């Protein structure tokens, strides 16, 4: 069974009135740090009554990410993104991600570092005379 058909069946399991020919779906996800955050938001248009726990379908949703070829990472960085159905591709899935990097910095305690300057941060200033 194809990914699109499995995706539609997943949506219909929580939203029985979902019409795969006319309705659209958007699933947002995010992750970062040491592990994946979650597939945390689903939106259907037109709005439908229902309930779907996306965590129960994380294997399918990760398979969609992998098959689409988008970049994502949950280790030492974060990813936010969306899976859309019937929006950008009629009767199909589109996936978009934004992969960001985390940057770390350090500031030493002022009392422990009197030789570097009054604020405890080492600076390098260069003056030029024109």
Secondary structure, 3 states (H helix, E strand, C coil): CCHHHHHHHHHHHHCCCCCCCCCEEEEEEEEEECEEEEEEEEEEECCCCCCCCHHHHHHHHHHHHHHHCCCCCCCCEEEEEEEEECCCCCCCEEEEEEEEECCCCCCCCHHHCCCCCCCCCCCCCCCCCC
